[in-house]
């Protein structure tokens, strides 16, 4: 019997309000291609055989961009109620034998993620028999990221989003860049239990590992991811920075001309 392919959920429903464009955030270009292609390429190189891309804002444009990809299905988040809600709308694609036991969850706006990092997260997840595994990074400036809180023994305890964090938690420099592996059953079981009682009134995917830990599940960490790899794109400045890093990587580490002066497709000029 042929094993089910490794699947990944790619969160790509966000509008990206701070980008100053009507173009869906994941369709802004990095290295001359819509950034979501780089996320899918990294997943494929890490062994993903099937993607469920969660679309929302301007969904038809994202569908059109990826229409030639035979390994992509689409789930639609009609109302943006948070990352946990976004992951939950993918659940129908994980019923029965069509899905393997593990699922990666990736963000469509992180085009610098390396395949070897995804392989490392997946390997740790399987070796430890974890319910959830997440990569973490220690940043000099953790502003904007959820903080990874460890217990007295140095093990994972929970993730606290910045808007919900107190001063002591904000001082933590270990962050959650949102690169996950889950046992699919554990993921969807916990998504149905999420609460929106938080500073943003949203259903946070980041609450799932903490819920699993509280219920006795094992949560593994893959620490010390490279800082440049975990940059998410929320503004045009982020886009320019990521494009510069991507082009330098592609040139083997050599400096390349700055492409940041070229507006992203659909951007306001």
FENNOR-V896576 format. One record per residue. N is the residue number from 0. RES is the residue in one small letter. PHI is phi in radians with two decimals (none if undefined). OMEGA is omega in radians with two decimals (999 if undefined). Layout:
N;RES;PHI;OMEGA + N;RES;PHI;OMEGA
This chain:
0;x;none;-3.12 + 1;x;-1.31;3.14 + 2;x;-1.20;3.09 + 3;x;-1.19;-3.12 + 4;x;-1.23;3.00 + 5;x;-1.13;-3.12 + 6;x;-1.94;3.05 + 7;x;-2.42;2.96 + 8;x;-1.67;3.11 + 9;x;-2.01;-3.11 + 10;x;-1.43;-3.03 + 11;x;-2.49;-3.04 + 12;x;-1.67;-2.99 + 13;x;-1.22;3.12 + 14;x;-1.39;-3.09 + 15;x;1.23;-3.03 + 16;x;-0.97;-3.07 + 17;x;-1.33;3.10 + 18;x;-1.34;3.14 + 19;x;1.16;-3.07 + 20;x;-2.65;3.02 + 21;x;-1.43;-3.13 + 22;x;-1.21;3.05 + 23;x;-0.93;-3.02 + 24;x;-0.94;-3.04 + 25;x;-1.25;3.11 + 26;x;-1.69;3.00 + 27;x;-1.12;-2.98 + 28;x;-1.58;2.97 + 29;x;-2.23;-3.11 + 30;x;1.07;3.07 + 31;x;1.51;3.12 + 32;x;-2.35;3.04 + 33;x;-0.96;-2.97 + 34;x;-1.04;-3.10 + 35;x;-1.10;3.10 + 36;x;-1.07;-3.13 + 37;x;-1.17;3.09 + 38;x;-1.14;3.13 + 39;x;-1.14;3.12 + 40;x;-1.08;3.11 + 41;x;-1.10;3.10 + 42;x;-1.08;3.13 + 43;x;-1.04;-3.14 + 44;x;-1.15;3.11 + 45;x;-1.58;3.06 + 46;x;1.88;3.12 + 47;x;-1.27;3.14 + 48;x;-1.88;-3.14 + 49;x;-2.64;3.11 + 50;x;-2.04;2.91 + 51;x;-1.99;-3.11 + 52;x;-1.62;-3.14 + 53;x;-1.56;-3.09 + 54;x;-1.94;3.14 + 55;x;-2.70;3.13 + 56;x;-1.07;-3.14 + 57;x;0.85;-3.04 + 58;x;-0.95;-3.07 + 59;x;-1.12;3.14 + 60;x;-1.26;3.09 + 61;x;-1.21;3.09 + 62;x;-1.02;-3.13 + 63;x;-1.13;-3.14 + 64;x;-1.07;-3.05 + 65;x;-1.84;-3.01 + 66;x;-1.11;-3.13 + 67;x;-1.51;-3.08 + 68;x;-1.63;-3.09 + 69;x;-1.28;-3.11 + 70;x;-1.72;-3.09 + 71;x;-2.04;2.91 + 72;x;-1.92;-3.10 + 73;x;-2.18;2.97 + 74;x;-2.09;-3.05 + 75;x;-1.86;3.02 + 76;x;-1.72;-3.03 + 77;x;-1.16;3.13 + 78;x;-2.21;-3.08 + 79;x;-1.38;-3.09 + 80;x;-2.00;3.10 + 81;x;2.05;-3.07 + 82;x;-1.20;3.09 + 83;x;-1.15;3.08 + 84;x;-1.13;3.13 + 85;x;-1.07;3.12 + 86;x;-1.13;-3.09 + 87;x;-1.13;-3.10 + 88;x;-1.22;3.09 + 89;x;-1.46;-3.01 + 90;x;-0.96;-3.11 + 91;x;-1.00;3.14 + 92;x;-1.40;-3.07 + 93;x;-2.01;3.12 + 94;x;-1.54;3.00 + 95;x;1.24;-2.99 + 96;x;-1.41;-3.11 + 97;x;-1.20;-3.07 + 98;x;-2.10;3.00 + 99;x;-1.31;-3.06 + 100;x;-1.29;-3.06 + 101;x;-1.99;3.10 + 102;x;-2.47;2.97 + 103;x;-1.53;2.99 + 104;x;-2.14;-3.04 + 105;x;-2.19;3.09 + 106;x;-1.84;-3.11 + 107;x;-1.23;-3.13 + 108;x;-1.88;3.09 + 109;x;-2.16;-3.02 + 110;x;-1.33;3.13 + 111;x;-1.62;3.12 + 112;x;-1.08;-3.11 + 113;x;-1.62;3.08 + 114;x;-1.01;-3.10 + 115;x;-1.12;3.07 + 116;x;-1.19;3.10 + 117;x;-1.11;3.09 + 118;x;-1.11;3.13 + 119;x;-1.13;3.12 + 120;x;-1.10;-3.13 + 121;x;-1.14;3.14 + 122;x;-1.11;3.11 + 123;x;-1.10;-3.14 + 124;x;-1.03;-3.09 + 125;x;-1.33;-3.14 + 126;x;-1.10;-3.11 + 127;x;-1.57;-3.11 + 128;x;1.03;-3.02 + 129;x;-1.40;2.98 + 130;x;-1.30;3.12 + 131;x;-2.59;3.08 + 132;x;-2.40;3.11 + 133;x;-2.35;3.01 + 134;x;-1.41;3.09 + 135;x;-2.31;3.09 + 136;x;-2.42;3.04 + 137;x;-1.81;-3.04 + 138;x;-2.02;3.03 + 139;x;-1.10;3.11 + 140;x;-2.15;-3.09 + 141;x;-1.49;-3.06 + 142;x;-0.96;3.08 + 143;x;1.67;-3.10 + 144;x;-1.69;2.93 + 145;x;-1.22;-3.12 + 146;x;-1.67;3.10 + 147;x;-1.62;-3.13 + 148;x;-1.72;3.11 + 149;x;-1.84;3.11 + 150;x;-1.48;-3.06 + 151;x;-1.11;3.12 + 152;x;-1.63;3.13 + 153;x;1.44;3.13 + 154;x;-1.63;-3.14 + 155;x;-1.04;3.03 + 156;x;-2.07;-3.11 + 157;x;-2.96;3.01 + 158;x;-1.95;3.10 + 159;x;-2.09;3.09 + 160;x;-1.17;-3.03 + 161;x;-0.99;-3.08 + 162;x;-1.22;3.12 + 163;x;-1.83;-2.99 + 164;x;-1.57;2.99 + 165;x;-1.52;-3.04 + 166;x;-1.06;-3.12 + 167;x;-1.13;3.14 + 168;x;-1.23;3.10 + 169;x;-1.09;3.14 + 170;x;-1.32;3.12 + 171;x;-1.23;-3.11 + 172;x;-1.80;3.07 + 173;x;-1.45;-2.99 + 174;x;-2.14;3.08 + 175;x;-1.80;3.14 + 176;x;-1.49;3.09 + 177;x;1.32;2.96 + 178;x;-2.14;-2.96 + 179;x;-2.26;2.80 + 180;x;-2.18;3.11 + 181;x;-2.32;2.77 + 182;x;-1.28;-2.98 + 183;x;-1.01;-3.13 + 184;x;-1.09;3.11 + 185;x;-1.17;3.14 + 186;x;-1.03;-3.04 + 187;x;-1.25;3.05 + 188;x;-1.10;-3.13 + 189;x;-1.40;3.12 + 190;x;-1.02;-3.13 + 191;x;-1.25;-3.11 + 192;x;-1.80;-3.07 + 193;x;-1.14;3.05 + 194;x;-2.02;3.06 + 195;x;-1.76;-3.14 + 196;x;-1.43;-3.11 + 197;x;-2.68;-3.01 + 198;x;-1.10;-3.09 + 199;x;-1.80;-3.14 + 200;x;1.10;-3.08 + 201;x;-2.15;3.04 + 202;x;-1.62;-3.03 + 203;x;-1.57;2.92 + 204;x;-1.04;-3.09 + 205;x;-1.13;3.07 + 206;x;-1.36;-3.03 + 207;x;-1.10;3.12 + 208;x;-1.02;3.11 + 209;x;-1.13;3.08 + 210;x;-1.10;3.12 + 211;x;-1.08;3.11 + 212;x;-1.06;-3.12 + 213;x;-1.12;-3.13 + 214;x;-1.64;3.07 + 215;x;1.63;3.12 + 216;x;-1.38;3.12 + 217;x;-1.59;3.09 + 218;x;-2.13;-3.12 + 219;x;-1.74;3.10 + 220;x;-2.06;2.97 + 221;x;-2.01;-2.99 + 222;x;-1.50;2.97 + 223;x;1.12;2.98 + 224;x;-1.16;-3.12 + 225;x;-1.15;-3.08 + 226;x;-1.04;-3.09 + 227;x;-1.25;-3.07 + 228;x;-1.36;-2.99 + 229;x;-1.85;3.13 + 230;x;-1.28;2.98 + 231;x;-1.61;-3.04 + 232;x;-1.85;3.11 + 233;x;-2.12;-3.09 + 234;x;-2.41;3.08 + 235;x;-1.13;3.09 + 236;x;-1.13;3.06 + 237;x;-1.05;-3.12 + 238;x;-1.04;3.14 + 239;x;-1.11;3.13 + 240;x;-1.12;-3.12 + 241;x;-1.16;3.10 + 242;x;-1.07;3.12 + 243;x;-1.10;-3.13 + 244;x;-1.13;-3.13 + 245;x;-1.08;-3.11 + 246;x;-1.15;3.11 + 247;x;-1.18;3.07 + 248;x;-1.01;-3.09 + 249;x;-1.12;3.13 + 250;x;-1.62;3.10 + 251;x;1.27;3.10 + 252;x;1.63;3.13 + 253;x;-1.42;3.05 + 254;x;-1.14;-3.12 + 255;x;-2.25;3.11 + 256;x;-1.01;-3.14 + 257;x;-1.30;3.14 + 258;x;-1.68;-3.00 + 259;x;-1.21;-3.13 + 260;x;-1.36;3.12 + 261;x;-1.54;-3.11 + 262;x;-1.08;3.03 + 263;x;-1.14;-3.13 + 264;x;-0.96;3.11 + 265;x;1.43;-3.08 + 266;x;-1.28;3.06 + 267;x;-1.21;-3.13 + 268;x;-1.97;999
